[in-house]
Structure formats: C-alpha cells, structure tokens
Amino acid sequence: MASDGNTSVMIGAMDDIIQRTRITVLIQGREVVVFYHKGEFYAMDMRCYHAGGPLHLGDIEDIDGKVCIICPWHKYKITLTDGEGLYEACNPRDFSTKWCSKGVKQRTHLVHVENGNVYVTLSDLSSPIDSDYYQSEKFKESIKVPQRI
C-alpha cells in the first residue's frame, strides 16, 4: 500500500474489519493497528509508546469514560481517540484514587469509511511524540536478529 503525505490508504473492507475487530497494516513503513469497537474505528501506531509492546494484542476497556487499549506487556492505558496515556493516581492520605493524564503519548491516525471500505490517513508526523521511536529505523535495527555464521 502506498501513500504520499496525507493521502488516505484503503486498508480493507469494512465488514471484514468489523468481523476481525482489529487488523495491523503497514502504511509508508509505519506499523499501524486499526480497531473496531462498539461501532467506531480507531487507528494508532501498533507499538506502545512505553516499551514497544504489541497493542494489537491488548484488551480494550472503558477507563473513566474513555475507550482505551491496555498494553499487554506493562498494562499501560492509552485512549483510542487521541493516544493519551492514563494512569491512576492515589492520594496517600485517604487512599482515594483518580485517573490522570500523561498527555498524548501514542500517535493516532484518521480513519474513515467510504463505499464499504476503510481508509487510514497518517497523522501529521512533523511534531514528534513518544510512540514515534518505535517506528524509527534505529528501533527497527535494534530488533533484527543477527544471523548465525
């Protein structure tokens, strides 16, 4: 699949993605996961901003009224709508808790449906965020398995 700039890339038939609930695709060398959850499509970088965990294997949960993917490696909570990292803060005086934001950590992408097909448009990549590292050549080189001689 090729894409230039902000071009939408068709990633599959809507019915197929709904049935599977999630798929991974490669767009301009970027690993992206597309989720279908409760009538909505979401797209984000596939590897978690924290340690590169495989978000396509995570569970989706409602956290404080926000739909989140839970990273299967370290249980980081990331909103599907905008890539905001969430954490539960505890007040040590009374042990009450509340959900707080770490800010946007995971790059999300635009998804739209047209004529029964799902399209993804990569977000503006000009301002780096945490998850970008796991899309970099530096990271991709670090995970290559050396060949045995």
Backbone as CSV, one residue per row, in Angstrom:
resi,resn,N_x,N_y,N_z,CA_x,CA_y,CA_z,C_x,C_y,C_z
1,MET,0.835,-1.174,0.000,0.000,0.000,0.000,0.876,1.231,0.000
2,ALA,0.651,2.115,-0.905,1.453,3.333,-0.960,0.611,4.522,-0.553
3,SER,1.276,5.500,0.023,0.615,6.718,0.433,1.613,7.850,0.351
4,ASP,1.170,9.020,-0.082,2.068,10.164,-0.100,1.443,11.309,0.692
5,GLY,2.167,11.784,1.703,1.656,12.870,2.528,0.420,12.452,3.283
6,ASN,-0.655,13.209,3.086,-1.895,12.961,3.811,-2.901,12.164,2.994
7,THR,-2.434,11.342,2.090,-3.303,10.519,1.261,-3.906,9.397,2.093
8,SER,-5.195,9.174,1.886,-5.863,8.055,2.552,-5.497,6.760,1.851
9,VAL,-5.277,5.722,2.635,-4.927,4.410,2.111,-6.040,3.434,2.481
10,MET,-6.575,2.737,1.460,-7.603,1.740,1.721,-6.935,0.525,2.361
11,ILE,-7.437,0.120,3.533,-6.808,-0.982,4.264,-7.645,-2.247,4.287
12,GLY,-8.905,-2.166,3.842,-9.725,-3.367,3.805,-11.207,-3.055,3.763
13,ALA,-11.984,-4.101,3.581,-13.441,-3.976,3.560,-13.956,-3.792,4.981
14,MET,-14.893,-2.883,5.119,-15.458,-2.576,6.434,-15.978,-3.834,7.133
15,ASP,-16.726,-4.664,6.439,-17.310,-5.861,7.051,-16.236,-6.814,7.562
16,ASP,-15.136,-6.957,6.827,-14.042,-7.830,7.259,-13.400,-7.311,8.542
17,ILE,-13.169,-6.009,8.607,-12.527,-5.431,9.793,-13.464,-5.490,10.990
18,ILE,-14.736,-5.256,10.768,-15.710,-5.368,11.862,-15.692,-6.788,12.424
19,GLN,-15.679,-7.772,11.541,-15.686,-9.171,11.981,-14.415,-9.513,12.765
20,ARG,-13.270,-9.024,12.309,-11.991,-9.336,12.966,-11.762,-8.482,14.210
21,THR,-12.367,-7.332,14.298,-12.275,-6.308,15.356,-10.955,-5.535,15.378
22,ARG,-9.905,-6.054,14.734,-8.627,-5.333,14.665,-7.754,-5.949,13.591
23,ILE,-6.987,-5.094,12.934,-6.011,-5.571,11.948,-4.767,-4.694,12.041
24,THR,-3.654,-5.250,11.604,-2.432,-4.465,11.526,-2.095,-4.268,10.051
25,VAL,-1.587,-3.083,9.748,-1.217,-2.746,8.378,0.084,-1.957,8.394
26,LEU,0.740,-1.941,7.261,1.961,-1.168,7.088,1.638,-0.033,6.117
27,ILE,1.773,1.206,6.585,1.495,2.376,5.755,2.732,3.251,5.759
28,GLN,3.326,3.425,4.609,4.559,4.204,4.459,5.629,3.727,5.442
29,GLY,5.741,2.424,5.626,6.734,1.861,6.525,6.357,1.954,7.992
30,ARG,5.169,2.431,8.292,4.717,2.622,9.671,3.751,1.507,10.038
31,GLU,4.014,0.818,11.164,3.115,-0.236,11.645,1.925,0.413,12.349
32,VAL,0.737,0.141,11.829,-0.489,0.746,12.359,-1.462,-0.368,12.704
33,VAL,-2.177,-0.200,13.815,-3.251,-1.123,14.166,-4.563,-0.357,14.050
34,VAL,-5.554,-1.021,13.443,-6.887,-0.443,13.308,-7.836,-1.295,14.131
35,PHE,-8.573,-0.640,15.011,-9.535,-1.315,15.884,-10.944,-0.950,15.457
36,TYR,-11.859,-1.918,15.614,-13.285,-1.645,15.520,-13.857,-1.994,16.886
37,HIS,-14.494,-1.006,17.530,-15.025,-1.227,18.872,-16.315,-0.432,19.039
38,LYS,-17.397,-1.136,19.319,-18.699,-0.528,19.589,-19.094,0.524,18.561
39,GLY,-18.999,0.118,17.292,-19.477,0.979,16.219,-18.505,2.032,15.729
40,GLU,-17.285,2.049,16.248,-16.294,3.054,15.860,-14.999,2.383,15.393
41,PHE,-14.325,3.050,14.461,-12.998,2.631,14.017,-11.963,3.577,14.616
42,TYR,-10.823,3.017,14.994,-9.710,3.788,15.554,-8.418,3.264,14.928
43,ALA,-7.432,4.154,14.751,-6.132,3.720,14.239,-5.037,4.403,15.050
44,MET,-3.975,3.640,15.326,-2.828,4.189,16.048,-1.586,3.384,15.712
45,ASP,-0.431,3.939,16.065,0.803,3.178,15.909,0.664,1.880,16.684
46,MET,1.171,0.794,16.110,0.956,-0.530,16.689,1.765,-0.788,17.962
47,ARG,2.929,-0.166,18.097,3.791,-0.443,19.246,3.593,0.608,20.335
48,CYS,3.415,0.144,21.573,3.172,1.022,22.723,4.324,2.009,22.920
49,TYR,3.970,3.216,23.264,4.961,4.281,23.475,5.935,3.983,24.602
50,HIS,5.578,3.129,25.541,6.413,2.889,26.722,7.606,1.984,26.421
51,ALA,7.341,0.814,25.840,8.424,-0.141,25.604,8.228,-0.930,24.316
52,GLY,7.371,-0.439,23.435,7.180,-1.104,22.147,6.270,-2.312,22.188
53,GLY,5.455,-2.435,23.224,4.551,-3.582,23.348,3.560,-3.653,22.198
54,PRO,3.082,-4.857,21.867,2.185,-5.073,20.727,0.732,-4.708,21.056
55,LEU,0.339,-3.489,20.770,-1.004,-3.033,21.141,-2.114,-3.823,20.455
56,HIS,-1.820,-4.422,19.313,-2.856,-5.200,18.623,-3.264,-6.436,19.429
57,LEU,-2.485,-6.783,20.445,-2.815,-7.935,21.293,-3.467,-7.509,22.613
58,GLY,-3.649,-6.218,22.818,-4.192,-5.716,24.080,-5.707,-5.798,24.159
59,ASP,-6.209,-5.677,25.381,-7.650,-5.629,25.621,-8.126,-4.188,25.527
60,ILE,-9.380,-4.010,25.136,-9.992,-2.696,25.109,-10.900,-2.586,26.332
61,GLU,-10.751,-1.493,27.078,-11.540,-1.270,28.288,-11.987,0.186,28.348
62,ASP,-13.064,0.411,29.073,-13.509,1.769,29.355,-12.817,2.219,30.643
63,ILE,-12.033,3.292,30.569,-11.333,3.831,31.731,-11.819,5.263,31.944
64,ASP,-12.546,5.485,33.010,-13.016,6.824,33.361,-13.781,7.470,32.193
65,GLY,-14.596,6.676,31.511,-15.403,7.177,30.408,-14.677,7.292,29.087
66,LYS,-13.441,6.793,29.003,-12.672,6.849,27.763,-12.342,5.434,27.315
67,VAL,-12.479,5.186,26.004,-12.165,3.868,25.448,-10.649,3.773,25.312
68,CYS,-10.062,2.742,25.944,-8.605,2.596,25.987,-8.165,1.217,25.536
69,ILE,-6.973,1.179,24.955,-6.286,-0.085,24.714,-5.343,-0.286,25.888
70,ILE,-5.270,-1.507,26.402,-4.385,-1.823,27.515,-3.203,-2.598,26.949
71,CYS,-2.010,-2.042,27.072,-0.836,-2.719,26.536,-0.640,-4.051,27.256
72,PRO,-0.484,-5.139,26.510,-0.354,-6.448,27.154,0.963,-6.630,27.911
73,TRP,1.979,-5.829,27.642,3.253,-6.002,28.327,3.275,-5.388,29.718
74,HIS,2.901,-4.127,29.854,3.038,-3.437,31.138,1.744,-2.782,31.605
75,LYS,0.644,-3.079,30.917,-0.697,-2.618,31.295,-0.875,-1.102,31.212
76,TYR,-0.082,-0.442,30.362,-0.281,0.990,30.141,-1.630,1.192,29.464
77,LYS,-2.324,2.242,29.859,-3.647,2.540,29.327,-3.542,3.721,28.374
78,ILE,-4.055,3.535,27.152,-3.935,4.543,26.109,-5.308,4.743,25.476
79,THR,-5.770,5.996,25.415,-7.064,6.257,24.800,-6.994,6.015,23.298
80,LEU,-8.024,5.378,22.780,-8.058,5.093,21.349,-8.336,6.341,20.521
81,THR,-9.002,7.315,21.109,-9.380,8.502,20.339,-8.208,9.421,20.053
82,ASP,-7.321,9.635,21.032,-6.252,10.608,20.800,-4.878,10.189,21.301
83,GLY,-4.718,8.953,21.787,-3.404,8.465,22.200,-2.916,8.992,23.538
84,GLU,-3.837,9.455,24.342,-3.490,9.979,25.663,-3.146,8.822,26.608
85,GLY,-2.035,8.945,27.328,-1.680,7.957,28.331,-2.395,8.274,29.636
86,LEU,-3.015,7.282,30.241,-3.727,7.476,31.508,-3.061,6.675,32.616
87,TYR,-3.126,7.217,33.829,-2.652,6.480,34.996,-3.566,6.794,36.171
88,GLU,-3.616,5.870,37.116,-4.463,6.047,38.293,-3.600,6.542,39.448
89,ALA,-3.880,7.762,39.876,-3.128,8.367,40.967,-3.845,8.076,42.289
90,CYS,-3.057,7.895,43.339,-3.604,7.581,44.654,-3.196,8.657,45.652
91,ASN,-4.172,9.161,46.397,-3.898,10.106,47.475,-3.520,9.288,48.707
92,PRO,-2.278,9.399,49.200,-1.844,8.562,50.323,-2.536,8.887,51.650
93,ARG,-3.142,10.045,51.725,-3.818,10.419,52.986,-5.112,9.659,53.197
94,ASP,-5.869,9.481,52.124,-7.150,8.781,52.280,-7.312,7.602,51.318
95,PHE,-6.262,7.310,50.570,-6.230,6.208,49.609,-7.276,6.333,48.499
96,SER,-7.778,7.550,48.294,-8.686,7.757,47.166,-7.859,7.784,45.877
97,THR,-8.496,7.410,44.789,-7.799,7.380,43.511,-8.553,8.214,42.484
98,LYS,-7.813,8.661,41.495,-8.439,9.329,40.355,-7.563,9.101,39.142
99,TRP,-8.194,9.111,37.962,-7.479,8.918,36.715,-6.904,10.241,36.260
100,CYS,-5.646,10.208,35.863,-4.934,11.403,35.421,-4.313,11.150,34.046
101,SER,-3.963,12.249,33.368,-3.391,12.163,32.032,-1.887,12.359,32.067
102,LYS,-1.193,11.583,31.231,0.234,11.776,30.991,0.432,12.665,29.766
103,GLY,-0.660,13.012,29.092,-0.607,13.729,27.828,-0.652,12.743,26.677
104,VAL,-0.606,13.265,25.478,-0.640,12.413,24.281,0.724,11.760,24.123
105,LYS,0.744,10.444,24.141,1.972,9.655,24.053,2.007,8.750,22.834
106,GLN,0.836,8.343,22.359,0.718,7.383,21.268,0.143,8.078,20.047
107,ARG,0.799,7.913,18.910,0.306,8.569,17.695,-0.936,7.860,17.184
108,THR,-2.001,8.631,16.984,-3.235,8.115,16.393,-3.336,8.628,14.957
109,HIS,-4.182,7.963,14.175,-4.346,8.316,12.770,-5.840,8.390,12.447
110,LEU,-6.164,9.095,11.382,-7.557,9.280,10.989,-8.073,8.049,10.253
111,VAL,-9.320,7.691,10.536,-9.967,6.563,9.869,-11.300,7.055,9.314
112,HIS,-11.599,6.667,8.096,-12.938,6.935,7.568,-13.378,5.766,6.693
113,VAL,-14.695,5.663,6.536,-15.298,4.597,5.739,-15.945,5.230,4.515
114,GLU,-15.703,4.617,3.371,-16.281,5.105,2.125,-16.598,3.910,1.234
115,ASN,-17.838,3.839,0.779,-18.270,2.761,-0.120,-17.931,1.376,0.429
116,GLY,-18.088,1.191,1.725,-17.856,-0.121,2.328,-16.402,-0.474,2.585
117,ASN,-15.492,0.451,2.339,-14.069,0.226,2.594,-13.570,1.170,3.681
118,VAL,-12.544,0.716,4.400,-11.961,1.505,5.484,-10.652,2.095,4.986
119,TYR,-10.471,3.391,5.264,-9.284,4.128,4.853,-8.603,4.726,6.075
120,VAL,-7.274,4.765,6.040,-6.485,5.389,7.100,-5.635,6.485,6.476
121,THR,-5.593,7.619,7.151,-4.719,8.722,6.777,-3.763,8.938,7.937
122,LEU,-2.468,8.843,7.674,-1.493,9.070,8.736,-1.621,10.492,9.254
123,SER,-1.428,10.652,10.567,-1.491,11.979,11.169,-0.247,12.779,10.796
124,ASP,-0.265,14.046,11.109,0.876,14.927,10.854,2.050,14.437,11.691
125,LEU,3.127,14.077,11.038,4.292,13.499,11.713,5.358,14.545,12.030
126,SER,5.046,15.820,11.834,6.075,16.849,11.995,6.443,17.127,13.456
127,SER,5.543,16.885,14.386,5.849,17.078,15.807,5.997,15.712,16.465
128,PRO,7.216,15.346,16.889,7.425,14.003,17.435,6.712,13.783,18.773
129,ILE,6.249,12.540,18.956,5.711,12.109,20.243,6.352,10.771,20.596
130,ASP,6.111,10.301,21.813,6.825,9.141,22.350,6.768,7.898,21.475
131,SER,5.605,7.569,20.922,5.487,6.314,20.163,6.269,6.335,18.854
132,ASP,6.688,7.508,18.401,7.437,7.593,17.136,8.741,6.800,17.181
133,TYR,9.356,6.704,18.347,10.630,5.967,18.439,10.481,4.549,17.911
134,TYR,9.355,3.907,18.215,9.164,2.504,17.834,8.815,2.342,16.358
135,GLN,8.761,3.442,15.619,8.596,3.413,14.167,9.906,3.777,13.473
136,SER,10.919,4.130,14.254,12.177,4.633,13.696,13.077,3.513,13.180
137,GLU,13.982,3.890,12.289,14.970,2.928,11.776,15.866,2.443,12.917
138,LYS,16.180,3.331,13.853,17.025,2.954,14.991,16.394,1.786,15.760
139,PHE,15.100,1.865,16.026,14.423,0.776,16.728,14.368,-0.474,15.860
140,LYS,13.999,-0.313,14.594,13.877,-1.475,13.704,15.204,-2.218,13.578
141,GLU,16.301,-1.482,13.549,17.625,-2.117,13.508,17.919,-2.863,14.814
142,SER,17.455,-2.312,15.935,17.770,-2.914,17.239,17.063,-4.255,17.448
143,ILE,15.967,-4.499,16.739,15.236,-5.763,16.939,15.580,-6.834,15.919
144,LYS,16.424,-6.502,14.962,16.834,-7.514,13.977,17.682,-8.570,14.672
145,VAL,17.374,-9.815,14.373,18.114,-10.929,14.951,19.365,-11.158,14.120
146,PRO,20.541,-11.152,14.764,21.764,-11.401,13.997,21.763,-12.803,13.382
147,GLN,22.320,-12.919,12.188,22.400,-14.214,11.533,23.546,-15.018,12.147
148,ARG,23.317,-16.309,12.278,24.382,-17.197,12.765,25.322,-17.518,11.620
149,ILE,26.564,-17.587,11.930,27.569,-17.897,10.901,28.056,-19.332,11.068
